[in-house]
């Protein structure tokens, strides 16, 4: 198999990862009542059944590493502009989603603790301990998205990557900001995309990246 075919296959793996992790995270976190921004009491978990949590946990954790392959594909499209920055882009993205896998892997245990508290168990201090050791991971992921987005925009606007310049508008952090905005402005679509904001953003990112490079 040619090297460019393998690289492109990594792009499809990233797209598949965004879909599967999105399905898993939606199963674990979506509730029609919203409230997912609550990172102290996590009351929204009481609306989600144990079976949904278990299904989402396994599919999300097992699929999350596919993001690393997706970032390898993206980095190869950026490398014609600057090989070193393309490599840095990949390393930051890969590290971010390794941390992201750890974050999503703990959501099941936090949710299970919330269920036990609702059943009368005195576990609020334990929930706080779990939260303090879980939420920083997603903040690392968000900071990493700012860094890779800066590289993304800088290299694409330079005009020497495999992407058209308009792709600079579809950096991860811009897409995430749109997802957050849709939720906090209380749109209907925002209620559905906010629990999977990172996955929805990367579904768009990987999909457009594959489409715009299909003839290379």
N, C-alpha and C positions, 0 to 999 in steps of 0.2 A: 504494500500500500504506500502511495506517495506521501511525502511529509506534509504537503499542503492538504491532502485528504484527511490525514490524521488530525491536523490542526482544526479543520472544519468540523470534523466529528466531535472534537472537544467543544466547539460552539454549540452544537446540537445537544451535547450532554449538559451544558450549562442551562440551556433553555428547558430541557426536561427537568433539571433540578429545580428551576424556578417554579415550574408547574407543580411538581410533586411536593416540594416543601410548602408551597402555597396551599395545596390541598390539606396537608397535615396541620399547618398553622391555623387555617380556617377552622378545621375540625376542633382544634383545641381552644380557640380564642373567640370565635364569632358568637355573638349573642345579639338578637334584634334590639336589645335595650342599650347596647353600647357600653360605655364605662371602662373600656380597655385601658384607658390612660391611668387608671387607678393602680399604682404600683406599691400600695401599702396594705390595703385590705383585700384587694383582688376579688371583690364581691361578684364580679361577672362570672367567675368560675363556678359559682353555685347554679348557674343556668345551663351548665354543660355536663352531660352525663359522663360517668366513668368510662363507658365503652367508647364514646367519642374521644375522650382524652387519650385513652390507650391507643386507639387507631392512629390518631394524629401524631402522638409521640413517636411511634415506630417509623411511620412513613417519613416524617420530617427529619428525624435524626439520621436515618439510613440514606436519605437523598441529599442532605445538605452538602456533603463533600463534592458533589457534582459541580457546585459553584466554582470550585478551584479550577476545574477543567475549563469552565466557561471563561474565567479570567485569563487563562493561558491563551485561549483563542483571541480574546480582545487585545491582549498585549502584543500578539503577533501582527495584528492589523495596525498597531501604533508604531511598531519598531522601525518601519521605513523612515519615519521622521526623526527618531532618536532612540537608538537601541538601548542605551543605558536607562533612559526614563521609561521606556517600554518594560524593561525588566523590573524596575522599581514599582511600576504600576501593578505588575503581576504579583510581586512579593507582598505588597501591602494588601491587595485584594485577597490573596490566598491566606494570609495571616488573619485578616478580618473575618473570613468565613470559617476558619478553624475555630476562632473565638465564638463566632455566631452559632456553630454547632454545639459548643458547650452550653451556650445560653439556652437554646431551644431544648436541649436535652434535659434541662432542669425544670421546665415549665410543668411537666406532669406531676412532679413531686410537690411543687408549690400548690398546684390545683388540688391535689389529694389532701394536702394539709388544710386548705380552705374548706373542703368538704367535711373533714373531721371536726373543724371548729364549728361549722354549722350544725353538726350532730351533737354538740355539747362538750367536745373535748377541749381542755384548757391549753391550747397549743399556739396562742397568739404570739408569745415570745419566740417560739420556734419558727413561725412564719416570718417574723421580722428578721431573724437570723438568715433564713433562706433568701429573703429579698435582698438583704445587704450584700450577699455573696453571689447574687445572680444578676441584678440590674446593671452593675457596672460593665458587664460583658457587652450588653447591647449598646452602651455608650461608646465603648471602644469601636464597635462596628460602625457606628454613626460617624465618629471622627475619621475613621479610615475612609468612609465614603466621601467625606470632604476632601481628603488628600488625593484619592484617585480621581475625583472629579476635577480637581485643579489640573492634574497632569493631562487628563482627557481633553479638557477644553483647550489648554495651551498647545498641545500637539496637533489637535485637529484643526484649529484655527491657523496653524502654521502651513497647512495645505499639503503636507508631504506624507500623510498617512494613507491607508487604503479607504478611508471614509470621506464622504463629501463633507464640506464645512458645516452644513446644517446639522450634522450629527452632534456637533458640540452642544446643541440645545438639549440633547437627551443624555446628559451626564446623570449618574446615579443620584446625586444630591438634588438636582433640579426635579427629577421625577419623584423623589421622596417628598420634596416640599409640596408638590402638587397633590400627592396622596394625603398628606397631613392637612393641607388646606381644604380638600374636599370633605374631610371628616369634621374639622373644627368649624367650618361654615355650615355644618349640619345638612349636607346634601344626602340624598338617598344612596347614591353610589358610594359616597364616602363611608357610610356605615359598613359597607361590604368590603371595601378595599383597604381600610385602615388596619384591620387585624393582620393583613398580609401585605402591608405596604412595601416592605423590602422585596418580596417576591414579585409583586405586581410591577414594581419599577424595573426589576431585572428581566422579567418576561418581555417587557417592551424593549429594553436595552439589547438583550441577546437577539430577539426577533429582528429588530431593525439592523443590527450588526450583520446577521446572516443574510438578510435581504439585500443590503447595500453592497455586499462583497460577493454575491453569488456568481458574478461573471468573471471574477479574477482567476 
